[in-house]
Amino acid sequence: PWLPEGAVLVAGTLMGAGDVIAQQLVEWRGLRGHCGHRTLKMMAIGFCFVGPVVGGWYKILDRLIPGSTKVVAVKKMFLDQGAFAPCFLGCFLAITGAMNHLSVQENWSKIQQDYTDALLTNYCIWPPVQIANFYFVPLQHRLVVVQCVAIVWNCYLSWKANRM
């Protein structure tokens, strides 16, 4: 199959978990203040965008740069972080803004406000994770590994994307 269904399910579930953590441990909303609708939106983004797009990207990346040597892993990481991550992050922020019913102008303003900080934070976390992922992990398990590491990243993204 193009993508293991389980990987997409894991992506959506962990996006939801990241949002729950953001609301409860970062924003301290408490159970009464928890926005279940927001958690469901983040899960939908995980199921419909993050899982399929990231999983598909790994397949493309494996075709573009085949192999699993250390040099190949570094090349994949540079392409992933130099080309894919900036585009993916912009799309993620735009989709989240649209799902939060921001106007086009409000959404663009929010992207301009959050994008650079989110991308710099991305570069603090993901390069070493991706080198290890591309070197040690078989293609069919990469999305799941990334999503497990990403629970903290998803928490950050949820907090960042939903801060108005």
N, C-alpha and C positions, 0 to 999 in steps of 0.2 A: 504493500500500500504506500501511497504518497507520504502519509504521516501516520504514525501509530495513534489510534484514537485515544489511547490512554494518555499520551503526551499532551494532547489538547485538553483533555479533562483535567490533568494535573495543572496545566497552565491556568485554566479558569479558576480552579479551586484555590490555588495558591495566590492568585490575584485577589480573590475574595478574602483569604486569610490575611494577606498584607494590609488590606483595608481595615479589617477588624482590629488588627494590632495598631494601626495608625490611629483609629478612633479611640481605642481604649488605653493604649500605653503612651501615645505621643500627645494626643489632644485631650486625654482624660475626660471623655464624654460620659462615662458610666453607662450602665445598661439602659437606663431610661432615656438618655440622650443619644443613644446609638442610632444612626441613620441606616436602617436596613436597606432602603432603596439605593443608597450610595454603594453599599456592599454588593448588591445585585448588579448595579451598573459596572462596577469594577470586574466582577466575575464575567459578565457578558463581554467586556473588552478582552479579557483573558481567553475566553472560549473562541470568540469570533475574529480577533485581531492578533493578539500576542502569540497564542499557540500556533495557528496556521502560518503566520508570517515568519516568525523566528524559526519554526521547524522547516519551512520551505527554504529559508535563507541558508540553513546548515546544509541542505542537500545541494543547493547551487554552489555554495562555497567549496564543498567536497569535489564537485565537478571542475570548478575553476582551478583549485589547487589540490590535486590528489596526493594521497600519501599521509603518513603520520610520523614523520621524523621531527626532531626538535626544530629544524629550520622551517619545515612546512608549518608546524604549529605557530611559530612566530609570524610567518607570512600571513596565515589565516587570521591571526589576532589583529595584525595591522590593517588588513582589508576590512575585517569585522568592525573594528573600532574607528577606523578612518572614514569608511564609506557608509556602512550599514547603520551603526549606532546613531550618528547625527540625524540621518533621515528618519529612522525608526522613532527616535525620541520626539522629533517635531510632529510626526504623524500621531503619536500617542497623545501628546498634549492637545493637538487639534481635535482629535476624536473625543477626548475627555471633556474639553470645553463645549463641544457640540452636544454631548450627552447631558451636560449641565445647563443646557438651554441658553448658552451665551450667544449674543449676536455675533456676526462675523467680526465686527469692529472690536467688541469686548474680548472675543477669543484671540484675535491677533495681538491685542494689547497684553493679554495674559501670557501668551506664548513669548512675546518679547521680554516680559518681566521674568519668566521662569526658565527659559531655555538654556541660557549660558550657565547658570548655576547648576542646573540639572546635568548638563553635559560634562561640566568639570567634576561634579560628584561621580558621574558615571566613570570617568577616567581614573578616579581614585580606587574604584572597586573592581572594574571588569577586566582590564588587561591581564593581571595574573590569573584570574579565574579562567579566562578564555584560553590562555596558553596551556594550562593544565587540562582543560576540557578537550581542546583539539589534540593534545598529545596522548592522553591516557584513556579517553572515553570513546567507545564506538559510536558512530553516527546515530544509530537508533536510540541511544540513551542521552545524547547531548542536551536536548530540550528539557528533559526531566531533571538532569543534573543542574542546569542553569536555573530552572525554576525553583529548585530546592535552595540553591544559594540565594536566589532572587527574593526569597520571602522578606528579607530586610530591605532590599531594593524596592520591592513592591510597596512596602510600608512607606518608604520615603516618597515614591512616586504618587501614591494615593494622597499622602499629606500635601505634597507640592501641588498636585493637579486640582485638589479640592479646596485649597486655601483661597478664599475670595477677598 
